[in-house]
Amino acid sequence: MIYLFCGDDTKNKHRVYEKFIKSIPLGTETFFIGKNDFNPMEVESFYSGAGLFFTKCVVVFTNIFEKEETLSFVLEKLSLMGDSENDFVFIEGRLNKPILDAFKKARAELNVFELSKEKKEKYDNFLLAYDFEKKDKLNLWIHYRQAIDVGVGMEELVGVLFWKAKDMMLKKNFSKFKEEELRNFTAKLSYLLPEARKEGKDAEAVFEQFLLEIF
């Protein structure tokens, strides 16, 4: 089965997605794949048959359609994914009609969340990056809550913090952090949300607690 969660109403999209993730039976093997670790051969193994150590799994893809070659690959393989015993979940931003039609043709369950024109707000996610660089714990939390309230996805916030820490290491900006601290920070960020969802925890609460404890 294929499940699609898409649209620019990020808050409601992730609310429904989190509810879906919690509905997955305990013990089901769940894999989380982002745009930077998408491997066609690995994905092919998921829809081709059962794994060596599990009979059924759930594969969650997050924002992988940002890469054109990945989008083309997935659209070509949607029918095979739909026929697979495993479940495939896609979390994306706003998608055009041809892409949505391709998912419909593959008998996917579509969950489309679009903001009305008057509700569209652009939030500067880099406020969190600047707060982190300055080690400003209070404003980091305030800007995090503001971002969540206007519907910015946690994956976007994780991405901008991950980028900032990597950028600081590249530029050898160690005025507020030691290099080892930055490396540990990026390592924890990379598995924070997937691990929380895999364990059935509230991902938003886990991320917020992480931000409160990093300094």
TARASUL-V824492 format. One record per helix or strand of 3 or more residues. SS is the DSSP state (~ for helix, > for strand). FROM is the first residue (numbers start at 1). LEN is the number of residues. Records with the same first field share a line. If there is no record, write none. Layout:
# TARASUL-V824492
SS: FROM-LEN + FROM-LEN
This chain:
# TARASUL-V824492
>: 2-5 + 29-6 + 57-6 + 87-5 + 109-4
~: 10-14 + 40-9 + 64-3 + 68-16 + 97-9 + 117-3 + 126-9 + 137-13 + 154-17 + 179-20 + 203-11
